[in-house]
Amino acid sequence: MTSVERGWAERSADVLIQNLSVPLAQMERGQGCYLWDNAGKQYLDFLGGIAVNSLGHCHPAVVQALTEQASRLDHISNYFVSRPQLDLAERLLDLAGATGGGVFLANSGTEANEAALKLARLHGNSQGKSRIIAFEGAFHGRTMGALALTAKAKYRDPFAPLTPGIEHLPVDEAALREAMDDQVAAIFVEPIQGEAGVVELPAGFLEAARELADRHGSLLILDEVQTGVGRTGRWFGFQHTSVVPDAITVAKGLGSGFPIGALVAFPSCSGLFYPGSHGTTFGGNPLAARVALQVLQVLEDAAVLENVQVQSERLRTGLAELGSDLIASVRGRGLLLGIQLTRPVAAEVTAAAFARGLIINAPAPDVIRLAPPLVVGRREVGEFLELFAQSLDAS
Ligand SMILES: *Cc1c(COP(=O)(O)O)cnc(C)c1O
């Protein structure tokens, strides 16, 4: 038998390193908010590649920008710049309110955080500060530096020893106040903890972190990999507050499916890196930069951030109207929502949904996460509510 005739499950088991759980399907095609698997079954994608497919699947403007760029200029080296790279950096600085700062382009969220961690070290080492603070429940990625910022023991422990100097505090203002001193180089925090189960920060927490960072000469670095690029209904999650961070990291939704990440440094710390201090072969690649630029353009031109707020309200109202005794509460912002269940049956609900052609996921045993494309419409929200109600009933 040739490999082509064997099933995808068997082939996956044979040739992929088994670092993740067993795949649920082999997907063949995507369009808008829908995916189709190799048996032709249709799925409504309310996970969006985990907050990645901001414009849905295969958006025509993205396809057009990518193919146009692919036939014009594909890859250069870091000895050169490209116009998309410069345009994207300017646009990110503008949207973040970080004019006068600087951008480092990478290829993923974890890499953006690696750059941010090196930024924190440069700041700390220049001032004799060796402590870095992160939080319980935090997820910042899986490469060794970012992993040291990530809290989950299951992800960390097999890979010890990790980068030293990083402490995890409870997400609590008093605990942060107590822990802070002039030895702290940086505080890393997610505006909403996505992987922990769409957990919002306590009211006033970011403001307190800003005040404490200022008092002790520490950087406030926000991981906006999941919350950035319109996901919460504003360009970045921190923009729901009055806080100005020293740096943010973005990735997931930025390329709407094309791999890209970015560290956006505000003027307070953008001068810390110096020639030769960091780099990556693919970062700033013209294809990735051009796609990201196009994504930002469509988000703006099509008033997508307004749509995020409208559909978020519609989802919250619809979920409340289901009147299910399995739903305890709905949290999050914009189109990053966590449905807190009254029982730890999130895996069963997710499986029941998948069987019915609805893609959602369970970041915790009692939490369902929704992160649909930001361009989702009234019709898809209606279809989701119907399929989700059936999935709850079946669990
Ligand atoms: C997904 C995620 C990351 C890691 O991004 P990758 O592209 O998977 O490396 C980091 N931080 C947050 C908040 C994330 O949600």
The ligand as a Tripos MOL2 file, in Angstrom:
@<TRIPOS>MOLECULE
LIG
   15    15     1     0     0
SMALL
NO_CHARGES

@<TRIPOS>ATOM
      1 C1         -0.5000   31.3370   21.5090 C.3       1 LIG1
      2 C2          0.1670   32.2280   22.4770 C.ar      1 LIG1
      3 C3          1.5620   32.3380   22.5300 C.ar      1 LIG1
      4 C4          2.4750   31.4760   21.6860 C.3       1 LIG1
      5 O1          2.3480   31.7530   20.3430 O.3       1 LIG1
      6 P1          2.9040   30.6810   19.2710 P.3       1 LIG1
      7 O2          2.6940   31.3720   17.9550 O.co2     1 LIG1
      8 O3          2.1120   29.4480   19.4500 O.co2     1 LIG1
      9 O4          4.3300   30.4810   19.5710 O.co2     1 LIG1
     10 C5          2.1150   33.2370   23.4080 C.ar      1 LIG1
     11 N1          1.3490   33.9990   24.1970 N.ar      1 LIG1
     12 C6          0.0050   33.9320   24.1820 C.ar      1 LIG1
     13 C7         -0.7870   34.8200   25.0680 C.3       1 LIG1
     14 C8         -0.6310   33.0290   23.3260 C.ar      1 LIG1
     15 O5         -1.9630   32.9410   23.3280 O.3       1 LIG1
@<TRIPOS>BOND
     1     1     2 1
     2     2     3 ar
     3     2    14 ar
     4     3     4 1
     5     3    10 ar
     6     4     5 1
     7     5     6 1
     8     6     7 2
     9     6     8 1
    10     6     9 1
    11    10    11 ar
    12    11    12 ar
    13    12    13 1
    14    12    14 ar
    15    14    15 1
@<TRIPOS>SUBSTRUCTURE
     1 LIG1         1 GROUP 0 **** ****
